[in-house]
Each structure stands twice: as structure tokens, then as C-alpha cells.
């Protein structure tokens, strides 16, 4: 992608939302907001990436209230990425890559860490070599050509149902975002039917059939809310619960770092009209559903679920920064079985599988390094070096908040806004 196009993207994005200054942060359940100091540039803002329940407030620019008007149905915005059966809608020429992975140019030093600045390159390399799990989840490569390291498994819960256990893995950030949104819907509608979590990524990422994406822990398929149990009909727009599904979409847009929500245009129309009837701000509603930078986009074969993709500021940036180290990092496949031959030692077996005797002791829960002929041992799977494309630096845009949730003289409580 040439610099002119990237520069144009940056201008377009910055015209919709502006970065703000977020003051004191913590690991508890809330954040203390501080006014932006006068000597701090507006473009410098801090993103809080909590591992389980990320929260963040932003301050969009002050705009004049739009004149009342009749809301037409939203214009169809085609998705950049269709993930089923190889069907793909065309993206704007020259913009697909940046839209796809949420990376833009334009900062003074694009390669400088934004979200993991507490780790310099030397400290990061040491952690990656000695204890990679201490880094948390890493989103490697692209959503359509990627991998996932240190994946977290989606936990069991009363507000959701996991339908595909083998594809219930993602980054810690993605899982936190989903839980945050579903919890908000449940707060507004106690007793709501548990939401179906249909698929995230496999444990190590990579291709998850039949999807093209879902490869690096940032994608999830969410079912719809219905008045009762799930209804198996083609025209889901006639039977979904508009109130609960709009609450889910609004929570994803305002409470998480969502990148895009793919869903059929007929479902979009129902949600758009319902939100308008509830008095949502027309200009904000249009920014969510309309135009080239809409968050909700049309995708074929998405008439029965939402496909949601999140920005992962920490996991993406760490994944990009460790990319040069992957050439020296051996990744093992699923464990295999080895039958001990007469005269073999545990050290010899460890050398054969490019591991250590201590690792085999732990893997097999042995009391010592003594092994006997005919004994079956678990050993690491085939070793391979992960070679993935290195994306440009990730830049997470401010959240797109409606007027009642923007920071002003009186700050609206996130938990009190419907």
C-alpha cells in the first residue's frame, strides 16, 4: 500500500474520531478520569488493555446537534472480509489491507511501541526466550494468515453457551471484550437466554475450516438473541429480539475495541430501525451503520449470526514485535507417543525430539528420569518454525461513543446508559 493511500486513510479516520487523554488507570473495576493536561498533545493517549475486563473512555470532538430528520434504512456497507466458503465482497481499492488489520501510518515513529512500551526490545526478547507465557496472549500475523500463542480458553458461564469447544480459544483481550458486552446485555435484560458463542479460534490459531479468518484470536461468531429458544428459520430478521440484539451491538461499539461487525443487511435494517425508534442520536447511528468507515457491515451468509472482530492493542503489538524472534523459536505440535526401546535413556529420547529430559519428566509426570523398555511416553509433536507476514504497527482508534456517553461537564456512567 503506497503512502498516499495510507495518508488518506489516516485523514479519513481522524475526521470521524479524535484521540483523547485517559488519566489514572488501574486493574480494578473502574478508571479515574483526569482532564488532559495542557502540555500533552491530543494525539498522545493511553489505552488501557486489561486482561479480563478492559474499559476505556474517549472524548469525541464537540459537534453541533444535528437537525431532526427521518431516518432512512441504512445503506449497505459491504464487508472487507467474508469468511465462509471462499465468498468475498470487494473492499475499496487500496484500503483493504489497512481496514482488515486495523493498522495505519502517520505517526512520527510508526515502529515505536504504543501499548507495550513498558517492555524494551531487550527485555521482550529475554522474556520470549525464557518464559514466553509471561507475555500473555500474542496475536501473530493477519486474521487470514496468522497464529495464536498463549491462547486463553473461553470460560464457562451462565450468560453464554459454548457450541464449539475445539474453537473456544482467543486472546485474553478478545475474551474480555466479549464478556464485557454480554454482561452489559444481561444487566439490561435479566434472565435473557444465554448467548451462543459459536466459534473463536483453535488453540494455536491457524486455519479453522470453513473460515478464512479466525486465525489469530481476534474473531468470534456470536448467535442472536431470540424471545425464547433459538429458532431455526431462514428469515432470522423476523424472529430475533431487536432490543437485546441492539443492546449487544451497542455494547460492542461503546464498551470494547471492536473493529467491525459483519451481519446480513436484513438484520442490520431491523436493528437500525429499532435503535432509531429508541431515540438514538441520528448522526452517531449513521456512523455505526453507514459509510466507508461503518462498524456494522453487510456480509453474505451472515443472516444467523454476528461475526465480530476486535482490535487487540497489546496482543497485536506484542505479536508484531516478536515476529523477528520467531525464526529462533521452535513451536511443537500436539504431543505424540514414543515407545522406549531397550537401552534407551530419557536424555537420548529428549535429544531425538529436540527437548530436555526435565521437560519429558514434567510432561509424563515421572518421579525420576529412569525409564524402562516398552514404556510409553508422551513426547513433543513435530517441531516447526512459524513464518508469518509481519503487519504494520497497529493503531487503535478511539471508541465511537454516542453523545450521552461522551465525557463532558457531567460524565455519563457506562453502567447507567442504555
Secondary structure, 3 states (H helix, E strand, C coil): CCHHHHHHHHHHHHHHCCCCCCCCCCCCCCCCCCCCCCCCCCCCCCCCCCCCCCCCCCCCCCCCCCCCCCCCCCCCCECCCCCECCCCCCCCCCCHHHHHHCECCCCCCCCCCCCCCCCCHHHHHHHHHHCHHHHCCEEEEECCEEEEECCEECCCCCCEEECCHHHCEECHHHHHHHHHHHHHHHHHCCCCCCEEEEECECCCCCCCCCECCCCCCCEEEECCCECCCCCCCCCHHHCECHHHHHHHHHHHHHHCCEEEEECCHHHHHHHHHHHHHCCCCHHHHHHHHCCCCCCEEECCCCCCCEEEEECCHHHHHHHHHHHHHHHHCCEECCCEEEECCCCCCHHHHHHHCCCCHHHHHHHHCCCCCCCCCCCEEEECCCEECCCCCCCCCECCCCCCCCHHHCCCCCCCCHHHCC
